[in-house]
Every structure is written in structure tokens, then in C-alpha cells.
């Protein structure tokens, strides 16, 4: 059985989120990317407490594609260190699982 993951990626603009989502989908690195926002992110960066308005991409894909997906996100992203956070999907309906597998690149 192929393991699936959900990858969270934050961006600084809706346009950047759309560009990343479209690229992941066009290259079949994800079967689905949901873009939501704006969201308010609070975090430590370079010794300071920061607050930013961001957009969140949530990509559904196969775990075998994570390294390629992360490399593509880094190449398209404006941040020095973008959030690229994968969470294993432990429970999924068989139909949805098949759909993700069928709609992602099988060349790993």
C-alpha cells in the first residue's frame, strides 16, 4: 500500500500560493492543493517575535514524492526557510487513496 501525506506550505501572498499550487498540480507532485487565507502567523525569526499575514497551501500526495515536492517549493518560494511540513495520513477512504495515487506522478 502506498503511504499518503498532507503537506502544509505557508506563503507570503495569495499569488505565491497559487503559483506553487499550480506548479505542484501541473507536475503531478500533488493530487489536490487547497489554498486558504489570509491567516495570521506568529513565530520567532532571527531572535524576534514576528507576525505575518500568510496563505496556507495544503497538498495531498504520496510520501515518496515529498523530496521532489519540497525541492520544487524551495525553488519557487520567496522565504529564506519556507514551511514545508508533511503529516502522514493514517486513515483514508480507499476511493480517496486511489484517487491521490492515480493523480500523482508515479516516477519516483
N, CA, C and O atoms as CSV, one atom per row, in Angstrom:
chain,resi,resn,atom,element,x,y,z
A,1,UNK,N,N,0.834,-1.191,0.000
A,1,UNK,CA,C,0.000,0.000,0.000
A,1,UNK,C,C,0.874,1.247,0.000
A,1,UNK,O,O,1.863,1.317,0.729
A,2,UNK,N,N,0.516,2.214,-0.803
A,2,UNK,CA,C,1.241,3.479,-0.888
A,2,UNK,C,C,0.848,4.371,0.285
A,2,UNK,O,O,-0.337,4.529,0.576
A,3,UNK,N,N,1.838,4.955,0.958
A,3,UNK,CA,C,1.516,5.862,2.058
A,3,UNK,C,C,1.285,7.262,1.531
A,3,UNK,O,O,1.993,7.741,0.645
A,4,UNK,N,N,0.283,7.903,2.095
A,4,UNK,CA,C,-0.085,9.254,1.690
A,4,UNK,C,C,0.299,10.244,2.776
A,4,UNK,O,O,0.354,9.906,3.959
A,5,UNK,N,N,0.564,11.480,2.350
A,5,UNK,CA,C,0.881,12.558,3.273
A,5,UNK,C,C,0.086,13.798,2.891
A,5,UNK,O,O,-0.402,13.938,1.769
A,6,UNK,N,N,-0.023,14.680,3.855
A,6,UNK,CA,C,-0.600,16.002,3.648
A,6,UNK,C,C,0.516,16.993,3.962
A,6,UNK,O,O,1.092,16.948,5.049
A,7,UNK,N,N,0.827,17.878,3.037
A,7,UNK,CA,C,1.945,18.800,3.192
A,7,UNK,C,C,1.416,20.218,3.345
A,7,UNK,O,O,0.662,20.701,2.501
A,8,UNK,N,N,1.817,20.887,4.434
A,8,UNK,CA,C,1.456,22.285,4.681
A,8,UNK,C,C,2.594,23.187,4.231
A,8,UNK,O,O,3.762,22.949,4.540
A,9,UNK,N,N,2.224,24.229,3.492
A,9,UNK,CA,C,3.193,25.203,2.979
A,9,UNK,C,C,2.582,26.589,3.181
A,9,UNK,O,O,1.491,26.861,2.679
A,10,UNK,N,N,3.271,27.463,3.907
A,10,UNK,CA,C,2.779,28.835,4.041
A,10,UNK,C,C,3.531,29.734,3.073
A,10,UNK,O,O,4.704,29.513,2.773
A,11,UNK,N,N,2.825,30.754,2.590
A,11,UNK,CA,C,3.414,31.713,1.660
A,11,UNK,C,C,3.051,33.133,2.097
A,11,UNK,O,O,2.149,33.336,2.909
A,12,UNK,N,N,3.761,34.094,1.550
A,12,UNK,CA,C,3.540,35.486,1.906
A,12,UNK,C,C,2.466,36.186,1.103
A,12,UNK,O,O,2.106,37.321,1.413
A,13,UNK,N,N,1.943,35.525,0.068
A,13,UNK,CA,C,0.895,36.154,-0.743
A,13,UNK,C,C,0.017,35.087,-1.387
A,13,UNK,O,O,0.421,33.935,-1.542
A,14,UNK,N,N,-1.174,35.492,-1.753
A,14,UNK,CA,C,-2.079,34.584,-2.447
A,14,UNK,C,C,-1.513,34.215,-3.810
A,14,UNK,O,O,-1.648,33.074,-4.253
A,15,UNK,N,N,-0.880,35.176,-4.476
A,15,UNK,CA,C,-0.291,34.896,-5.791
A,15,UNK,C,C,0.800,33.831,-5.693
A,15,UNK,O,O,0.877,32.945,-6.545
A,16,UNK,N,N,1.638,33.909,-4.667
A,16,UNK,CA,C,2.689,32.911,-4.489
A,16,UNK,C,C,2.093,31.540,-4.175
A,16,UNK,O,O,2.566,30.525,-4.686
A,17,UNK,N,N,1.057,31.510,-3.339
A,17,UNK,CA,C,0.388,30.250,-3.016
A,17,UNK,C,C,-0.208,29.626,-4.272
A,17,UNK,O,O,-0.094,28.418,-4.480
A,18,UNK,N,N,-0.836,30.434,-5.102
A,18,UNK,CA,C,-1.436,29.949,-6.349
A,18,UNK,C,C,-0.374,29.424,-7.300
A,18,UNK,O,O,-0.561,28.387,-7.936
A,19,UNK,N,N,0.745,30.141,-7.398
A,19,UNK,CA,C,1.841,29.708,-8.283
A,19,UNK,C,C,2.382,28.347,-7.840
A,19,UNK,O,O,2.591,27.461,-8.668
A,20,UNK,N,N,2.605,28.187,-6.550
A,20,UNK,CA,C,3.127,26.918,-6.028
A,20,UNK,C,C,2.099,25.808,-6.222
A,20,UNK,O,O,2.446,24.719,-6.679
A,21,UNK,N,N,0.843,26.069,-5.882
A,21,UNK,CA,C,-0.210,25.060,-6.039
A,21,UNK,C,C,-0.319,24.618,-7.495
A,21,UNK,O,O,-0.362,23.421,-7.781
A,22,UNK,N,N,-0.364,25.573,-8.408
A,22,UNK,CA,C,-0.497,25.240,-9.831
A,22,UNK,C,C,0.683,24.409,-10.322
A,22,UNK,O,O,0.498,23.457,-11.080
A,23,UNK,N,N,1.889,24.760,-9.897
A,23,UNK,CA,C,3.077,24.015,-10.321
A,23,UNK,C,C,3.038,22.578,-9.797
A,23,UNK,O,O,3.332,21.637,-10.535
A,24,UNK,N,N,2.678,22.412,-8.531
A,24,UNK,CA,C,2.599,21.062,-7.957
A,24,UNK,C,C,1.571,20.212,-8.693
A,24,UNK,O,O,1.797,19.027,-8.937
A,25,UNK,N,N,0.452,20.816,-9.041
A,25,UNK,CA,C,-0.600,20.083,-9.750
A,25,UNK,C,C,-0.202,19.778,-11.193
A,25,UNK,O,O,-0.411,18.663,-11.671
A,26,UNK,N,N,0.363,20.754,-11.883
A,26,UNK,CA,C,0.763,20.554,-13.281
A,26,UNK,C,C,1.802,19.451,-13.424
A,26,UNK,O,O,1.815,18.729,-14.421
A,27,UNK,N,N,2.670,19.320,-12.429
A,27,UNK,CA,C,3.728,18.316,-12.482
A,27,UNK,C,C,3.368,17.044,-11.708
A,27,UNK,O,O,4.210,16.174,-11.488
A,28,UNK,N,N,2.104,16.957,-11.303
A,28,UNK,CA,C,1.561,15.781,-10.607
A,28,UNK,C,C,2.351,15.414,-9.354
A,28,UNK,O,O,2.499,14.239,-9.015
A,29,UNK,N,N,2.857,16.448,-8.672
A,29,UNK,CA,C,3.508,16.240,-7.382
A,29,UNK,C,C,2.485,16.244,-6.255
A,29,UNK,O,O,2.805,15.884,-5.122
A,30,UNK,N,N,1.266,16.647,-6.559
A,30,UNK,CA,C,0.146,16.601,-5.620
A,30,UNK,C,C,-1.123,16.356,-6.421
A,30,UNK,O,O,-1.237,16.782,-7.570
A,31,UNK,N,N,-2.070,15.669,-5.808
A,31,UNK,CA,C,-3.359,15.415,-6.458
A,31,UNK,C,C,-4.328,16.558,-6.191
A,31,UNK,O,O,-5.242,16.807,-6.977
A,32,UNK,N,N,-4.121,17.244,-5.083
A,32,UNK,CA,C,-5.010,18.323,-4.662
A,32,UNK,C,C,-4.192,19.293,-3.830
A,32,UNK,O,O,-3.363,18.878,-3.021
A,33,UNK,N,N,-4.423,20.587,-4.025
A,33,UNK,CA,C,-3.818,21.596,-3.153
A,33,UNK,C,C,-4.910,22.585,-2.785
A,33,UNK,O,O,-5.472,23.255,-3.651
A,34,UNK,N,N,-5.204,22.670,-1.507
A,34,UNK,CA,C,-6.166,23.652,-1.023
A,34,UNK,C,C,-5.399,24.889,-0.589
A,34,UNK,O,O,-4.390,24.792,0.109
A,35,UNK,N,N,-5.884,26.056,-1.007
A,35,UNK,CA,C,-5.262,27.325,-0.631
A,35,UNK,C,C,-6.266,28.084,0.231
A,35,UNK,O,O,-7.401,28.325,-0.181
A,36,UNK,N,N,-5.829,28.455,1.430
A,36,UNK,CA,C,-6.700,29.239,2.300
A,36,UNK,C,C,-5.943,30.437,2.848
A,36,UNK,O,O,-4.714,30.440,2.928
A,37,UNK,N,N,-6.689,31.425,3.212
A,37,UNK,CA,C,-6.081,32.618,3.767
A,37,UNK,C,C,-6.952,33.824,3.495
A,37,UNK,O,O,-7.988,33.719,2.839
A,38,UNK,N,N,-6.541,34.939,3.986
A,38,UNK,CA,C,-5.307,35.105,4.745
A,38,UNK,C,C,-5.419,34.505,6.154
A,38,UNK,O,O,-6.497,34.423,6.742
A,39,UNK,N,N,-4.260,34.094,6.658
A,39,UNK,CA,C,-4.140,33.617,8.029
A,39,UNK,C,C,-3.115,34.495,8.740
A,39,UNK,O,O,-2.262,35.104,8.095
A,40,UNK,N,N,-3.198,34.558,10.043
A,40,UNK,CA,C,-2.234,35.308,10.845
A,40,UNK,C,C,-1.256,34.322,11.464
A,40,UNK,O,O,-1.649,33.441,12.229
A,41,UNK,N,N,0.004,34.474,11.133
A,41,UNK,CA,C,1.052,33.601,11.682
A,41,UNK,C,C,1.919,34.395,12.650
A,41,UNK,O,O,2.330,35.519,12.362
A,42,UNK,N,N,2.184,33.797,13.790
A,42,UNK,CA,C,3.069,34.398,14.798
A,42,UNK,C,C,4.183,33.405,15.047
A,42,UNK,O,O,3.930,32.215,15.233
A,43,UNK,N,N,5.433,33.893,15.050
A,43,UNK,CA,C,6.574,32.983,15.114
A,43,UNK,C,C,7.838,33.741,15.524
A,43,UNK,O,O,7.894,34.970,15.479
A,44,UNK,N,N,8.843,32.971,15.921
A,44,UNK,CA,C,10.163,33.521,16.203
A,44,UNK,C,C,10.975,33.485,14.916
A,44,UNK,O,O,10.978,32.477,14.211
A,45,UNK,N,N,11.663,34.577,14.608
A,45,UNK,CA,C,12.550,34.612,13.447
A,45,UNK,C,C,13.693,35.553,13.746
A,45,UNK,O,O,13.489,36.737,14.015
A,46,UNK,N,N,14.910,35.011,13.697
A,46,UNK,CA,C,16.135,35.775,13.926
A,46,UNK,C,C,16.080,36.560,15.234
A,46,UNK,O,O,16.444,37.735,15.295
A,47,UNK,N,N,15.606,35.863,16.296
A,47,UNK,CA,C,15.597,36.447,17.630
A,47,UNK,C,C,14.450,37.396,17.916
A,47,UNK,O,O,14.412,38.004,18.986
A,48,UNK,N,N,13.534,37.537,17.010
A,48,UNK,CA,C,12.413,38.456,17.179
A,48,UNK,C,C,11.089,37.701,17.083
A,48,UNK,O,O,10.987,36.690,16.388
A,49,UNK,N,N,10.079,38.205,17.788
A,49,UNK,CA,C,8.726,37.685,17.631
A,49,UNK,C,C,8.095,38.420,16.458
A,49,UNK,O,O,8.017,39.648,16.457
A,50,UNK,N,N,7.648,37.670,15.467
A,50,UNK,CA,C,7.109,38.244,14.241
A,50,UNK,C,C,5.634,37.897,14.087
A,50,UNK,O,O,5.159,36.898,14.627
A,51,UNK,N,N,4.930,38.717,13.357
A,51,UNK,CA,C,3.545,38.464,12.964
A,51,UNK,C,C,3.449,38.758,11.478
A,51,UNK,O,O,3.887,39.808,11.008
A,52,UNK,N,N,2.864,37.804,10.737
A,52,UNK,CA,C,2.727,37.976,9.287
A,52,UNK,C,C,1.359,37.509,8.827
A,52,UNK,O,O,0.750,36.620,9.422
A,53,UNK,N,N,0.897,38.121,7.766
A,53,UNK,CA,C,-0.276,37.636,7.062
A,53,UNK,C,C,0.225,36.677,6.000
A,53,UNK,O,O,1.071,37.028,5.177
A,54,UNK,N,N,-0.306,35.460,6.024
A,54,UNK,CA,C,0.154,34.438,5.097
A,54,UNK,C,C,-1.029,33.698,4.483
A,54,UNK,O,O,-2.178,33.869,4.891
A,55,UNK,N,N,-0.711,32.870,3.490
A,55,UNK,CA,C,-1.667,31.956,2.871
A,55,UNK,C,C,-1.134,30.556,3.090
A,55,UNK,O,O,0.078,30.341,3.112
A,56,UNK,N,N,-2.041,29.600,3.254
A,56,UNK,CA,C,-1.681,28.225,3.555
A,56,UNK,C,C,-2.086,27.312,2.405
A,56,UNK,O,O,-3.247,27.278,1.997
A,57,UNK,N,N,-1.117,26.580,1.898
A,57,UNK,CA,C,-1.367,25.528,0.909
A,57,UNK,C,C,-1.335,24.193,1.651
A,57,UNK,O,O,-0.425,23.939,2.439
A,58,UNK,N,N,-2.321,23.349,1.401
A,58,UNK,CA,C,-2.347,22.004,1.966
A,58,UNK,C,C,-2.427,21.045,0.783
A,58,UNK,O,O,-3.449,20.962,0.102
A,59,UNK,N,N,-1.332,20.323,0.551
A,59,UNK,CA,C,-1.219,19.435,-0.605
A,59,UNK,C,C,-1.370,17.985,-0.175
A,59,UNK,O,O,-0.799,17.564,0.831
A,60,UNK,N,N,-2.143,17.223,-0.943
A,60,UNK,CA,C,-2.286,15.785,-0.702
A,60,UNK,C,C,-1.462,15.058,-1.750
A,60,UNK,O,O,-1.613,15.295,-2.948
A,61,UNK,N,N,-0.577,14.158,-1.283
A,61,UNK,CA,C,0.321,13.475,-2.194
A,61,UNK,C,C,0.793,12.154,-1.596
A,61,UNK,O,O,0.373,11.759,-0.508
A,62,UNK,N,N,1.671,11.485,-2.328
A,62,UNK,CA,C,2.297,10.249,-1.850
A,62,UNK,C,C,3.592,10.605,-1.117
A,62,UNK,O,O,4.295,11.539,-1.506
A,63,UNK,N,N,3.899,9.866,-0.068
A,63,UNK,CA,C,5.109,10.162,0.714
A,63,UNK,C,C,6.373,10.047,-0.133
A,63,UNK,O,O,7.350,10.750,0.128
A,64,UNK,N,N,6.374,9.184,-1.133
A,64,UNK,CA,C,7.548,9.019,-1.994
A,64,UNK,C,C,7.861,10.274,-2.798
A,64,UNK,O,O,8.971,10.413,-3.312
A,65,UNK,N,N,6.909,11.182,-2.915
A,65,UNK,CA,C,7.122,12.414,-3.687
A,65,UNK,C,C,7.567,13.591,-2.825
A,65,UNK,O,O,7.803,14.681,-3.347
A,66,UNK,N,N,7.687,13.388,-1.510
A,66,UNK,CA,C,7.980,14.526,-0.635
A,66,UNK,C,C,9.265,15.262,-1.010
A,66,UNK,O,O,9.248,16.489,-1.105
A,67,UNK,N,N,10.359,14.568,-1.225
A,67,UNK,CA,C,11.629,15.248,-1.504
A,67,UNK,C,C,11.542,16.088,-2.776
A,67,UNK,O,O,12.038,17.215,-2.806
A,68,UNK,N,N,10.929,15.563,-3.809
A,68,UNK,CA,C,10.765,16.333,-5.058
A,68,UNK,C,C,9.843,17.526,-4.845
A,68,UNK,O,O,10.130,18.628,-5.312
A,69,UNK,N,N,8.730,17.308,-4.135
A,69,UNK,CA,C,7.802,18.396,-3.850
A,69,UNK,C,C,8.501,19.498,-3.070
A,69,UNK,O,O,8.369,20.676,-3.404
A,70,UNK,N,N,9.246,19.127,-2.032
A,70,UNK,CA,C,9.941,20.117,-1.201
A,70,UNK,C,C,10.968,20.897,-2.009
A,70,UNK,O,O,11.108,22.106,-1.827
A,71,UNK,N,N,11.688,20.220,-2.899
A,71,UNK,CA,C,12.685,20.912,-3.734
A,71,UNK,C,C,12.010,21.922,-4.659
A,71,UNK,O,O,12.521,23.025,-4.851
A,72,UNK,N,N,10.880,21.555,-5.225
A,72,UNK,CA,C,10.146,22.472,-6.103
A,72,UNK,C,C,9.637,23.668,-5.313
A,72,UNK,O,O,9.755,24.808,-5.762
A,73,UNK,N,N,9.073,23.412,-4.140
A,73,UNK,CA,C,8.578,24.521,-3.318
A,73,UNK,C,C,9.715,25.478,-2.992
A,73,UNK,O,O,9.553,26.692,-3.114
A,74,UNK,N,N,10.862,24.949,-2.579
A,74,UNK,CA,C,12.005,25.824,-2.266
A,74,UNK,C,C,12.421,26.659,-3.478
A,74,UNK,O,O,12.777,27.829,-3.335
A,75,UNK,N,N,12.378,26.063,-4.659
A,75,UNK,CA,C,12.808,26.791,-5.863
A,75,UNK,C,C,11.843,27.905,-6.242
A,75,UNK,O,O,12.249,28.878,-6.877
A,76,UNK,N,N,10.579,27.784,-5.867
A,76,UNK,CA,C,9.560,28.778,-6.232
A,76,UNK,C,C,9.265,29.768,-5.111
A,76,UNK,O,O,8.646,30.805,-5.353
A,77,UNK,N,N,9.694,29.467,-3.900
A,77,UNK,CA,C,9.282,30.212,-2.714
A,77,UNK,C,C,10.157,31.426,-2.464
A,77,UNK,O,O,11.351,31.416,-2.761
A,78,UNK,N,N,9.554,32.473,-1.915
A,78,UNK,CA,C,10.291,33.711,-1.634
A,78,UNK,C,C,10.954,33.716,-0.248
A,78,UNK,O,O,11.828,34.546,0.001
A,79,UNK,N,N,10.566,32.820,0.646
A,79,UNK,CA,C,11.121,32.816,2.001
A,79,UNK,C,C,12.510,32.183,2.026
A,79,UNK,O,O,12.820,31.307,1.218
A,80,UNK,N,N,13.345,32.641,2.970
A,80,UNK,CA,C,14.649,32.012,3.202
A,80,UNK,C,C,14.476,30.567,3.651
A,80,UNK,O,O,15.210,29.683,3.209
A,81,UNK,N,N,13.512,30.330,4.523
A,81,UNK,CA,C,13.247,28.985,5.045
A,81,UNK,C,C,11.741,28.754,5.078
A,81,UNK,O,O,11.102,28.986,6.104
A,82,UNK,N,N,11.170,28.300,3.967
A,82,UNK,CA,C,9.716,28.107,3.927
A,82,UNK,C,C,9.264,26.923,4.782
A,82,UNK,O,O,10.005,25.962,4.988
A,83,UNK,N,N,8.042,27.019,5.267
A,83,UNK,CA,C,7.425,25.891,5.963
A,83,UNK,C,C,7.025,24.856,4.919
A,83,UNK,O,O,6.231,25.137,4.022
A,84,UNK,N,N,7.575,23.681,5.045
A,84,UNK,CA,C,7.203,22.539,4.209
A,84,UNK,C,C,7.092,21.381,5.194
A,84,UNK,O,O,8.087,20.727,5.504
A,85,UNK,N,N,5.890,21.132,5.682
A,85,UNK,CA,C,5.660,20.234,6.802
A,85,UNK,C,C,4.728,19.113,6.381
A,85,UNK,O,O,3.569,19.362,6.049
A,86,UNK,N,N,5.218,17.885,6.391
A,86,UNK,CA,C,4.411,16.733,5.984
A,86,UNK,C,C,3.873,15.988,7.196
A,86,UNK,O,O,4.575,15.783,8.186
A,87,UNK,N,N,2.625,15.593,7.094
A,87,UNK,CA,C,1.970,14.785,8.110
A,87,UNK,C,C,1.460,13.514,7.446
A,87,UNK,O,O,0.789,13.569,6.416
A,88,UNK,N,N,1.779,12.383,8.035
A,88,UNK,CA,C,1.299,11.107,7.499
A,88,UNK,C,C,-0.211,11.023,7.649
A,88,UNK,O,O,-0.771,11.456,8.656
A,89,UNK,N,N,-0.854,10.470,6.654
A,89,UNK,CA,C,-2.298,10.232,6.709
A,89,UNK,C,C,-2.485,8.792,7.172
A,89,UNK,O,O,-2.172,7.851,6.443
A,90,UNK,N,N,-2.992,8.631,8.378
A,90,UNK,CA,C,-3.101,7.291,8.947
A,90,UNK,C,C,-4.394,6.589,8.560
A,90,UNK,O,O,-4.442,5.359,8.532
A,91,UNK,N,N,-5.429,7.339,8.264
A,91,UNK,CA,C,-6.715,6.752,7.894
A,91,UNK,C,C,-7.257,7.509,6.680
A,91,UNK,O,O,-7.285,8.740,6.660
A,92,UNK,N,N,-7.682,6.759,5.684
A,92,UNK,CA,C,-8.206,7.383,4.462
A,92,UNK,C,C,-9.144,6.387,3.793
A,92,UNK,O,O,-8.927,5.177,3.856
A,93,UNK,N,N,-10.173,6.899,3.161
A,93,UNK,CA,C,-11.084,6.005,2.453
A,93,UNK,C,C,-10.359,5.417,1.244
A,93,UNK,O,O,-9.525,6.085,0.633
A,94,UNK,N,N,-10.673,4.182,0.902
A,94,UNK,CA,C,-9.994,3.536,-0.226
A,94,UNK,C,C,-10.138,4.311,-1.534
A,94,UNK,O,O,-9.191,4.396,-2.316
A,95,UNK,N,N,-11.306,4.866,-1.766
A,95,UNK,CA,C,-11.529,5.615,-3.000
A,95,UNK,C,C,-10.671,6.859,-3.088
A,95,UNK,O,O,-10.097,7.150,-4.138
A,96,UNK,N,N,-10.579,7.599,-1.985
A,96,UNK,CA,C,-9.752,8.811,-1.974
A,96,UNK,C,C,-8.284,8.459,-2.137
A,96,UNK,O,O,-7.555,9.125,-2.873
A,97,UNK,N,N,-7.856,7.420,-1.454
A,97,UNK,CA,C,-6.466,6.970,-1.574
A,97,UNK,C,C,-6.133,6.629,-3.023
A,97,UNK,O,O,-5.095,7.040,-3.540
A,98,UNK,N,N,-7.004,5.887,-3.666
A,98,UNK,CA,C,-6.779,5.532,-5.079
A,98,UNK,C,C,-6.732,6.774,-5.952
A,98,UNK,O,O,-5.915,6.859,-6.868
A,99,UNK,N,N,-7.594,7.730,-5.678
A,99,UNK,CA,C,-7.627,8.968,-6.457
A,99,UNK,C,C,-6.305,9.734,-6.327
A,99,UNK,O,O,-5.767,10.215,-7.324
A,100,UNK,N,N,-5.781,9.849,-5.095
A,100,UNK,CA,C,-4.496,10.536,-4.900
A,100,UNK,C,C,-3.397,9.804,-5.668
A,100,UNK,O,O,-2.606,10.433,-6.371
A,101,UNK,N,N,-3.346,8.495,-5.537
A,101,UNK,CA,C,-2.317,7.709,-6.224
A,101,UNK,C,C,-2.431,7.861,-7.742
A,101,UNK,O,O,-1.426,8.025,-8.434
A,102,UNK,N,N,-3.659,7.804,-8.251
A,102,UNK,CA,C,-3.880,7.913,-9.693
A,102,UNK,C,C,-3.537,9.297,-10.245
A,102,UNK,O,O,-3.250,9.442,-11.434
A,103,UNK,N,N,-3.568,10.308,-9.385
A,103,UNK,CA,C,-3.363,11.681,-9.847
A,103,UNK,C,C,-2.046,12.295,-9.405
A,103,UNK,O,O,-1.891,13.516,-9.405
A,104,UNK,N,N,-1.107,11.454,-9.033
A,104,UNK,CA,C,0.246,11.924,-8.729
A,104,UNK,C,C,1.244,11.144,-9.570
A,104,UNK,O,O,0.962,10.047,-10.053
A,105,UNK,N,N,2.397,11.733,-9.727
A,105,UNK,CA,C,3.456,11.162,-10.569
A,105,UNK,C,C,3.959,9.854,-10.001
A,105,UNK,O,O,4.353,9.790,-8.836
A,106,UNK,N,N,3.951,8.823,-10.804
A,106,UNK,CA,C,4.419,7.515,-10.327
A,106,UNK,C,C,5.909,7.316,-10.550
A,106,UNK,O,O,6.452,6.275,-10.178
A,107,UNK,N,N,6.579,8.289,-11.149
A,107,UNK,CA,C,8.023,8.198,-11.402
A,107,UNK,C,C,8.782,8.760,-10.211
A,107,UNK,O,O,9.075,9.954,-10.160
A,108,UNK,N,N,9.098,7.899,-9.258
A,108,UNK,CA,C,9.792,8.365,-8.047
A,108,UNK,C,C,11.235,7.951,-8.066
A,108,UNK,O,O,11.976,8.254,-7.130
